[in-house]
Amino acid sequence: MKTNILKICTLAIFLVIQFNVFGENCQNTIVKHEAAGPVEAKKKITELVGEIEITEVTKSGTPTISKPDTEKSFSESFATSPLNITILDERIKQINKSKEVLARALSETDKFEIAIGKTPIDVNGMPGMVKSEATSDVYGKCEDKWVLTRSERIKGTSNGQDILITISLERGVETDNLTISSLSPRYCLTIHGSNVRLLFGKYKTTGKISGQKRDYPCDELKDFEEEYNSKSELPAGGMTSTIGVNGTEANEVIIPLSIPNSKVLEEYLLNPVGSYTINVSGKYIKKDYKEIEITIHAKLTLMPKE
C-alpha cells in the first residue's frame, strides 16, 4: 500500500514539472512570434519615371506635296525629355469592370486618361531639360525653277519647356459624322508641349540656328548662324488626338498614336515591375489650299519610381 502511494506521488510530481516546462516553452514561442511583427502588405505603386523620345517629319506643298507649284518644304525634329508619370489605376479597373463606364468614357469625354506625365522638377525646384535637334529645307521658284531658299539646323536645350504626355482611351475611328469604337479598352499616347515657364526670367532656351538662306528667291545662298530665341520653344513634335479621323468632307486624316497590346499595358500599370517600353506611330494629313503631312514616331520608357 505504501509503495503504491509513493508511486502515485512520484508520478504527480513528474507531471507538474512537465506541465511547467511545457508552459514556459509555449510562452517563449509566443514572445518570439510577437517580436517578429505583422507581415506588411505590398505597397501599391502609382508613380513612375521615364523618358520620351519624339521624332516628327513634316512635308508640305502648295497646292499638293506630289505636285507643288509655288512652295514646298521638308522638316524633321528629334526631341527628348525625362518624365514623371502618375498612374490612375482606379480608372483602369472601372472601365474593365463596367461596360457602362467604358461606354460613357468613350462617348462623353475627349480624353479619358489612365496615366499622365510631365517633364519633372527635382527636389531643388529645378526642371528637367528638354533637348531638341531639328532640320528644315524650304524651296521656292526662281524663273520657274525650284531653288533652295532656306536650309537650317537647330540644336538646343530648354529648362523652360515641358513635354506633357497621357496614356488615354483611344475613342475609335470617325468618318465624317459616324464614329466606330472598340467594345474593349484600347489606348493611345498623346503628346504636347508647354512653354509657360519661359514667361519667367530664370528659365530659358539655349541653342543655335545655322544654315543657308536667300534674301529673295533668285539671290545667292548665304551662310548664317544666330542664337536661338531664349524665350521660344524648341521643335518637339506632338499628337493630341485620341480618335482616328477619316474626314472626306474636311479633307483631313488623323491616325493617333495607338498603343499595341492593351491588356499587357494594363497589367504593367496595375503592377509595375521593371521597365516597360512603348513604341508608337501616327500621322496627320490636311488638304486645302496646300497639303501638309506630319508623321510622328515616339518611344516611351517607363519604370517604377524609387
C-alpha positions as CSV (number, residue, x, y, z in Angstrom):
1,M,0.0,0.0,0.0
2,K,2.8,2.4,1.0
3,T,4.6,1.5,-2.2
4,N,1.6,2.4,-4.4
5,I,1.1,5.7,-2.6
6,L,4.8,6.5,-3.2
7,K,4.5,5.7,-6.9
8,I,1.4,7.9,-7.3
9,C,3.1,10.9,-5.6
10,T,6.2,10.5,-7.7
11,L,4.0,10.4,-10.9
12,A,2.2,13.6,-9.8
13,I,5.4,15.5,-9.2
14,F,6.7,14.4,-12.6
15,L,3.5,15.7,-14.4
16,V,3.7,19.0,-12.6
17,I,7.3,19.5,-13.6
18,Q,6.5,18.6,-17.3
19,F,3.5,21.0,-17.3
20,N,5.6,23.9,-16.1
21,V,8.3,23.2,-18.7
22,F,5.6,23.0,-21.4
23,G,4.1,26.3,-20.3
24,E,7.4,28.0,-20.3
25,N,8.1,26.8,-23.9
26,C,4.7,27.9,-25.1
27,Q,5.3,31.4,-23.5
28,N,8.7,31.6,-25.1
29,T,7.2,30.7,-28.5
30,I,4.5,33.3,-28.2
31,V,7.0,36.0,-27.2
32,K,9.2,35.2,-30.2
33,H,6.2,35.3,-32.6
34,E,5.2,38.7,-31.3
35,A,8.7,40.0,-31.7
36,A,8.7,39.1,-35.4
37,G,5.9,41.7,-36.0
38,P,3.0,41.6,-38.6
39,V,3.6,40.9,-42.3
40,E,3.4,44.1,-44.2
41,A,1.1,44.3,-47.3
42,K,2.9,45.0,-50.6
43,K,2.9,48.8,-51.3
44,K,0.9,49.9,-54.4
45,I,3.0,51.7,-57.0
46,T,1.3,54.6,-58.8
47,E,4.3,56.8,-59.5
48,L,6.7,56.1,-62.4
49,V,9.7,57.8,-64.0
50,G,10.6,57.6,-67.6
51,E,11.8,59.2,-70.8
52,I,10.1,60.2,-74.1
53,E,11.7,60.3,-77.5
54,I,9.8,62.0,-80.3
55,T,10.6,62.1,-84.0
56,E,8.5,64.2,-86.2
57,V,8.7,64.6,-90.0
58,T,6.7,67.2,-91.8
59,K,6.2,67.6,-95.6
60,S,4.2,70.4,-97.3
61,G,3.4,71.6,-100.8
62,T,1.3,74.1,-102.5
63,P,-1.2,73.0,-103.7
64,T,0.0,69.4,-103.1
65,I,3.1,67.6,-102.0
66,S,3.4,65.5,-105.1
67,K,2.8,68.4,-107.5
68,P,3.9,71.6,-105.8
69,D,3.5,74.8,-107.8
70,T,4.6,77.7,-105.6
71,E,6.1,76.3,-102.4
72,K,7.4,73.0,-100.9
73,S,9.2,72.2,-97.6
74,F,10.6,69.4,-95.5
75,S,11.5,69.3,-91.9
76,E,12.5,66.8,-89.3
77,S,12.9,67.1,-85.5
78,F,14.0,64.8,-82.7
79,A,13.3,65.7,-79.0
80,T,13.8,64.0,-75.7
81,S,12.6,64.7,-72.2
82,P,12.7,62.9,-68.8
83,L,9.2,62.3,-67.3
84,N,7.4,61.8,-64.0
85,I,4.2,59.7,-64.6
86,T,1.2,59.1,-62.4
87,I,-1.0,56.0,-62.9
88,L,-4.7,56.4,-62.4
89,D,-5.2,52.8,-61.6
90,E,-8.9,53.0,-60.4
91,R,-9.9,54.2,-63.9
92,I,-8.3,51.1,-65.4
93,K,-10.3,48.9,-63.0
94,Q,-13.6,50.7,-63.5
95,I,-13.6,50.6,-67.4
96,N,-12.8,46.9,-67.3
97,K,-15.4,46.2,-64.6
98,S,-18.3,48.1,-66.2
99,K,-19.3,48.2,-69.8
100,E,-21.4,51.3,-69.0
101,V,-18.5,53.2,-67.6
102,L,-16.4,52.3,-70.6
103,A,-19.2,53.5,-73.0
104,R,-19.6,56.8,-71.1
105,A,-15.8,57.3,-71.1
106,L,-15.7,56.8,-74.8
107,S,-18.7,58.9,-75.7
108,E,-18.7,61.7,-73.1
109,T,-15.0,62.6,-72.8
110,D,-12.5,63.8,-75.4
111,K,-9.6,62.4,-73.3
112,F,-10.0,59.7,-70.7
113,E,-6.5,59.3,-69.2
114,I,-5.2,56.3,-67.3
115,A,-1.8,57.8,-66.9
116,I,-0.4,61.3,-67.1
117,G,3.2,62.5,-67.3
118,K,5.2,65.7,-67.4
119,T,8.8,66.9,-67.5
120,P,9.9,66.6,-63.9
121,I,11.0,69.2,-61.3
122,D,13.7,67.9,-58.9
123,V,13.9,68.3,-55.1
124,N,15.8,71.6,-55.6
125,G,13.0,73.1,-57.7
126,M,14.9,72.8,-61.0
127,P,13.0,71.4,-64.0
128,G,14.3,68.6,-66.2
129,M,15.9,69.5,-69.5
130,V,14.2,69.2,-72.9
131,K,16.7,68.5,-75.7
132,S,16.0,69.1,-79.4
133,E,17.6,68.9,-82.8
134,A,15.8,69.8,-86.0
135,T,16.5,70.5,-89.7
136,S,14.3,72.1,-92.3
137,D,14.5,72.9,-96.0
138,V,12.2,75.4,-97.8
139,Y,12.1,75.6,-101.6
140,G,10.7,78.4,-103.9
141,K,10.7,79.3,-107.6
142,C,13.3,81.3,-109.4
143,E,12.5,81.8,-113.0
144,D,10.2,78.7,-112.9
145,K,12.9,76.5,-111.4
146,W,12.9,75.1,-107.9
147,V,15.7,76.5,-105.7
148,L,16.5,76.1,-102.0
149,T,15.5,79.3,-100.3
150,R,16.4,78.4,-96.7
151,S,18.1,75.4,-95.1
152,E,18.5,75.5,-91.3
153,R,19.6,73.3,-88.4
154,I,18.5,73.9,-84.8
155,K,20.2,72.4,-81.7
156,G,19.3,73.4,-78.2
157,T,18.1,72.7,-74.7
158,S,15.4,74.3,-72.5
159,N,14.5,74.2,-68.8
160,G,11.5,76.5,-69.6
161,Q,9.7,74.0,-71.8
162,D,7.6,71.0,-70.7
163,I,6.7,67.8,-72.6
164,L,3.3,66.5,-71.4
165,I,2.0,63.0,-72.2
166,T,-1.0,61.0,-71.4
167,I,-2.0,57.4,-71.9
168,S,-5.7,57.7,-72.8
169,L,-8.6,55.6,-74.1
170,E,-8.5,55.5,-77.9
171,R,-12.0,56.6,-78.9
172,G,-12.3,54.8,-82.2
173,V,-12.5,56.0,-85.8
174,E,-14.6,58.9,-87.1
175,T,-15.7,59.1,-90.7
176,D,-17.5,62.4,-91.3
177,N,-20.4,62.1,-88.8
178,L,-20.1,58.4,-87.9
179,T,-17.8,57.1,-85.1
180,I,-17.0,53.4,-84.5
181,S,-15.5,52.5,-81.1
182,S,-14.0,49.3,-79.7
183,L,-16.0,47.1,-77.4
184,S,-13.0,46.7,-75.1
185,P,-10.4,49.3,-73.8
186,R,-7.8,50.3,-76.3
187,Y,-5.2,53.0,-75.6
188,C,-3.2,55.7,-77.3
189,L,-0.4,58.1,-76.4
190,T,-0.9,61.9,-76.6
191,I,2.0,64.3,-76.6
192,H,2.1,68.1,-76.4
193,G,4.4,70.9,-75.2
194,S,4.1,73.9,-72.9
195,N,6.3,77.0,-72.6
196,V,4.6,78.6,-69.6
197,R,7.8,78.7,-67.6
198,L,9.5,80.6,-70.4
199,L,7.4,83.6,-69.3
200,F,9.6,83.9,-66.2
201,G,13.2,85.2,-66.3
202,K,15.1,82.4,-64.6
203,Y,14.1,79.8,-67.2
204,K,15.3,79.9,-70.8
205,T,16.1,78.1,-74.0
206,T,19.7,77.9,-75.1
207,G,20.7,76.9,-78.7
208,K,21.8,77.9,-82.1
209,I,20.3,78.1,-85.6
210,S,22.7,77.8,-88.5
211,G,22.4,77.2,-92.2
212,Q,22.0,78.9,-95.6
213,K,19.3,81.3,-96.9
214,R,18.4,83.6,-99.8
215,D,17.1,87.1,-99.1
216,Y,14.9,86.7,-102.2
217,P,14.3,83.6,-104.4
218,C,16.9,84.4,-107.1
219,D,19.6,85.7,-104.7
220,E,22.8,83.9,-103.8
221,L,22.7,81.5,-100.8
222,K,24.4,83.0,-97.8
223,D,25.6,81.2,-94.6
224,F,24.1,82.3,-91.3
225,E,24.4,81.4,-87.7
226,E,22.4,83.0,-84.8
227,E,21.4,82.4,-81.2
228,Y,18.0,80.7,-80.7
229,N,15.4,83.0,-79.1
230,S,15.8,82.3,-75.4
231,K,12.0,82.7,-74.8
232,S,10.9,80.3,-77.7
233,E,10.0,76.7,-77.6
234,L,12.3,74.2,-79.3
235,P,10.8,71.9,-82.0
236,A,9.5,68.9,-80.2
237,G,6.6,67.4,-82.1
238,G,3.3,66.1,-80.8
239,M,-0.1,64.5,-81.3
240,T,-3.1,65.2,-79.1
241,S,-5.9,63.3,-80.9
242,T,-7.4,60.3,-79.2
243,I,-9.6,59.4,-82.2
244,G,-8.8,58.3,-85.7
245,V,-10.3,60.6,-88.4
246,N,-11.0,59.9,-92.0
247,G,-12.8,63.1,-92.9
248,T,-13.6,63.1,-96.5
249,E,-15.6,66.3,-96.2
250,A,-12.9,68.2,-94.3
251,N,-10.0,66.6,-96.3
252,E,-8.4,65.6,-93.1
253,V,-6.8,62.3,-91.9
254,I,-5.7,61.6,-88.3
255,I,-4.0,58.3,-87.2
256,P,-3.5,58.5,-83.5
257,L,-0.5,57.1,-81.6
258,S,-2.2,53.7,-81.0
259,I,-0.6,51.6,-78.3
260,P,-0.4,47.8,-79.1
261,N,-1.2,45.1,-76.6
262,S,-3.7,46.9,-74.4
263,K,-4.0,44.1,-71.8
264,V,-0.3,43.8,-71.4
265,L,-0.1,47.6,-70.8
266,E,-2.9,47.4,-68.2
267,E,-1.1,44.5,-66.4
268,Y,2.1,46.6,-66.2
269,L,0.3,49.7,-65.0
270,L,-1.6,47.8,-62.3
271,N,1.6,46.1,-61.1
272,P,4.7,47.9,-62.4
273,V,7.8,45.7,-62.2
274,G,11.0,46.5,-64.2
275,S,10.9,48.7,-67.3
276,Y,8.3,48.9,-70.0
277,T,8.7,50.4,-73.4
278,I,6.0,51.7,-75.8
279,N,6.7,52.4,-79.5
280,V,4.0,54.1,-81.4
281,S,3.5,55.9,-84.8
282,G,0.8,58.3,-86.0
283,K,0.0,60.7,-88.8
284,Y,-1.8,63.9,-89.6
285,I,-2.8,64.9,-93.2
286,K,-4.6,68.1,-94.2
287,K,-5.5,69.2,-97.7
288,D,-7.0,72.6,-98.5
289,Y,-5.1,75.4,-100.3
290,K,-1.9,73.5,-99.5
291,E,-1.2,69.9,-98.4
292,I,0.6,69.1,-95.2
293,E,1.6,65.7,-93.9
294,I,3.1,65.1,-90.4
295,T,4.4,61.7,-89.4
296,I,5.2,61.1,-85.7
297,H,7.2,58.3,-84.1
298,A,7.5,58.1,-80.3
299,K,9.3,55.9,-77.8
300,L,8.1,56.0,-74.2
301,T,10.1,54.1,-71.5
302,L,8.6,53.6,-68.0
303,M,9.8,52.2,-64.7
304,P,8.8,52.4,-61.0
305,K,9.9,55.5,-59.2
306,E,12.4,54.7,-56.4
